[in-house]
Amino acid sequence: MPSLKSQWVIRRKQIPSMLLLSVIGAIPLSFAIAWFSHDVKVWQNDGVWCANFYSDGRREIVYGSACSRQGDSQV
């Protein structure tokens, strides 16, 4: 039966590899979430979305009832 000390040594060696695998797995997941977030928001708002462009170069994408509001900042 292995001693308690040897078990901790093995676990310490496994932690960096587990962290590396977690980071490697999180990167594609974050790209997938960013890629599909617009599609999901459009689906949630019955296909209604629009983009507001401002004079300082900003672009704001809004969904649903926010598209029908006529604000003074819209161009």
Rosetta constraint file for C-alpha pairs under 8 A:
AtomPair CA 2 CA 6 HARMONIC 6.55 0.50
AtomPair CA 2 CA 7 HARMONIC 7.15 0.50
AtomPair CA 3 CA 7 HARMONIC 6.73 0.50
AtomPair CA 4 CA 8 HARMONIC 6.62 0.50
AtomPair CA 5 CA 9 HARMONIC 6.51 0.50
AtomPair CA 6 CA 10 HARMONIC 6.39 0.50
AtomPair CA 7 CA 11 HARMONIC 6.34 0.50
AtomPair CA 8 CA 12 HARMONIC 6.12 0.50
AtomPair CA 9 CA 13 HARMONIC 6.44 0.50
AtomPair CA 10 CA 14 HARMONIC 6.37 0.50
AtomPair CA 11 CA 15 HARMONIC 6.33 0.50
AtomPair CA 12 CA 16 HARMONIC 7.67 0.50
AtomPair CA 13 CA 17 HARMONIC 7.50 0.50
AtomPair CA 14 CA 18 HARMONIC 6.11 0.50
AtomPair CA 15 CA 19 HARMONIC 6.13 0.50
AtomPair CA 16 CA 20 HARMONIC 6.10 0.50
AtomPair CA 17 CA 21 HARMONIC 6.14 0.50
AtomPair CA 18 CA 22 HARMONIC 6.15 0.50
AtomPair CA 19 CA 23 HARMONIC 6.25 0.50
AtomPair CA 20 CA 24 HARMONIC 6.13 0.50
AtomPair CA 21 CA 25 HARMONIC 6.06 0.50
AtomPair CA 22 CA 26 HARMONIC 6.04 0.50
AtomPair CA 23 CA 27 HARMONIC 6.35 0.50
AtomPair CA 24 CA 28 HARMONIC 7.50 0.50
AtomPair CA 25 CA 29 HARMONIC 6.58 0.50
AtomPair CA 26 CA 30 HARMONIC 6.06 0.50
AtomPair CA 27 CA 31 HARMONIC 6.49 0.50
AtomPair CA 28 CA 32 HARMONIC 6.17 0.50
AtomPair CA 29 CA 33 HARMONIC 6.23 0.50
AtomPair CA 30 CA 34 HARMONIC 6.19 0.50
AtomPair CA 31 CA 35 HARMONIC 6.04 0.50
AtomPair CA 32 CA 36 HARMONIC 6.20 0.50
AtomPair CA 33 CA 37 HARMONIC 5.81 0.50
AtomPair CA 34 CA 38 HARMONIC 7.67 0.50
AtomPair CA 36 CA 40 HARMONIC 6.25 0.50
AtomPair CA 37 CA 41 HARMONIC 6.21 0.50
AtomPair CA 38 CA 42 HARMONIC 6.20 0.50
AtomPair CA 39 CA 43 HARMONIC 6.19 0.50
AtomPair CA 40 CA 44 HARMONIC 6.14 0.50
AtomPair CA 41 CA 45 HARMONIC 6.28 0.50
AtomPair CA 41 CA 63 HARMONIC 7.09 0.50
AtomPair CA 42 CA 46 HARMONIC 6.33 0.50
AtomPair CA 42 CA 47 HARMONIC 4.78 0.50
AtomPair CA 42 CA 48 HARMONIC 6.17 0.50
AtomPair CA 42 CA 49 HARMONIC 6.38 0.50
AtomPair CA 42 CA 63 HARMONIC 6.72 0.50
AtomPair CA 42 CA 64 HARMONIC 7.92 0.50
AtomPair CA 43 CA 47 HARMONIC 5.51 0.50
AtomPair CA 45 CA 49 HARMONIC 7.70 0.50
AtomPair CA 45 CA 63 HARMONIC 6.38 0.50
AtomPair CA 45 CA 64 HARMONIC 4.96 0.50
AtomPair CA 46 CA 64 HARMONIC 7.37 0.50
AtomPair CA 47 CA 64 HARMONIC 7.79 0.50
AtomPair CA 48 CA 63 HARMONIC 5.88 0.50
AtomPair CA 48 CA 64 HARMONIC 5.04 0.50
AtomPair CA 48 CA 67 HARMONIC 7.63 0.50
AtomPair CA 49 CA 61 HARMONIC 7.19 0.50
AtomPair CA 49 CA 62 HARMONIC 5.74 0.50
AtomPair CA 49 CA 63 HARMONIC 4.24 0.50
AtomPair CA 49 CA 64 HARMONIC 5.87 0.50
AtomPair CA 49 CA 67 HARMONIC 6.44 0.50
AtomPair CA 50 CA 61 HARMONIC 5.84 0.50
AtomPair CA 50 CA 62 HARMONIC 5.61 0.50
AtomPair CA 50 CA 63 HARMONIC 6.47 0.50
AtomPair CA 50 CA 67 HARMONIC 5.93 0.50
AtomPair CA 51 CA 59 HARMONIC 6.65 0.50
AtomPair CA 51 CA 60 HARMONIC 5.55 0.50
AtomPair CA 51 CA 61 HARMONIC 4.33 0.50
AtomPair CA 51 CA 62 HARMONIC 6.13 0.50
AtomPair CA 52 CA 59 HARMONIC 5.72 0.50
AtomPair CA 52 CA 60 HARMONIC 5.12 0.50
AtomPair CA 52 CA 61 HARMONIC 6.31 0.50
AtomPair CA 52 CA 62 HARMONIC 7.65 0.50
AtomPair CA 52 CA 74 HARMONIC 5.97 0.50
AtomPair CA 52 CA 75 HARMONIC 6.95 0.50
AtomPair CA 53 CA 57 HARMONIC 6.84 0.50
AtomPair CA 53 CA 58 HARMONIC 5.94 0.50
AtomPair CA 53 CA 59 HARMONIC 4.67 0.50
AtomPair CA 53 CA 60 HARMONIC 6.53 0.50
AtomPair CA 53 CA 74 HARMONIC 6.88 0.50
AtomPair CA 53 CA 75 HARMONIC 6.34 0.50
AtomPair CA 54 CA 58 HARMONIC 5.31 0.50
AtomPair CA 54 CA 59 HARMONIC 6.44 0.50
AtomPair CA 54 CA 73 HARMONIC 7.09 0.50
AtomPair CA 54 CA 74 HARMONIC 6.81 0.50
AtomPair CA 54 CA 75 HARMONIC 6.51 0.50
AtomPair CA 62 CA 66 HARMONIC 6.01 0.50
AtomPair CA 62 CA 67 HARMONIC 6.21 0.50
AtomPair CA 63 CA 67 HARMONIC 6.18 0.50
AtomPair CA 64 CA 68 HARMONIC 7.86 0.50
AtomPair CA 65 CA 69 HARMONIC 7.00 0.50
AtomPair CA 70 CA 74 HARMONIC 7.16 0.50
